[in-house]
């Protein structure tokens, strides 16, 4: 499943160190490809690395088969191609993520829209074709989906990766791992504490920074961290650019000026969706929304006058440097 519309500006403190030395002190680093991006993990020792790799491979394969818009035979692709208005059976994971996408759409007043795939495709991002529809045209049950408009399509790339990370973290104890730092395509979650008993730490890059240059170090604890931005992934048009993030309210790309939003939430799926929605809302409106709803978030905007940051919902409580 290629999931390249999001801009991933988060790197783990552990992962940064892997390129410079075999591993962080007291940990080993492993990783591999996933969803058109990569996954990386810092583990206490190498004994469980094989089991963790097998777990990741299994979860990624399952999510791809259920939700990839790039696989013609995935459940989501087959649902998108059909015009029937009857209930269509689907796997529990697909129903779970689709239901969460609808909840996120309502909560963010449409800033997150899982039916926006065809519009995204018009601007050169994503493979989904179809008619313009609305989230309210989709119904979800425990193991089935139904569309009220024949042209409705689903695009779950904004949260499917977060769901996969949640599944991996929740399953680590079953393979004997009770402490780890895990990053999947830029989404980060931790389990337990670092082997030296300190909290795991995560570095957040500035949208315009060279890789490895951190603006803040965050200790997320049990929270998931996701970052969305417009700094890197856009289509260049002469001196301007078109962002990969589309505002459902205007049907236009959001401002392609380098900017980012980092969000902490209780699950990676929720953090993933909120980061996209807050980025679409824009700095002022998004920060006001996050503050009202007590969402820990870091907003960064860069302009000719330099960088401007806003922290909401107690995000500063998680910042260690």
Protein Blocks (a to p, Z undefined) as FASTA:
>chain_A
ZZfkbccfbdcfklmmmmmmmbdehiacddddeehiacddddfblklmmmmmmmmmmmmm
mmmmmmmckbmkbmklmmmmpmbfbdcdddfklmmmmmmmmmmmmmnnomaccklmmmmm
mnopajbecddddfklpccdfkbccdfbfkbccdfklmmmmmmmmmmmmmmmmnopabdc
ddeehiacdehjafklpacddddddfkbcehiafbdcdekjaccddddfklmccdehjbc
cdfbdcfklopacdfbdcddddddfbfklmmmmmmmmmmnommlmmmmmmmnopacdddd
ddfkbccdddeehlmmmpgZZ
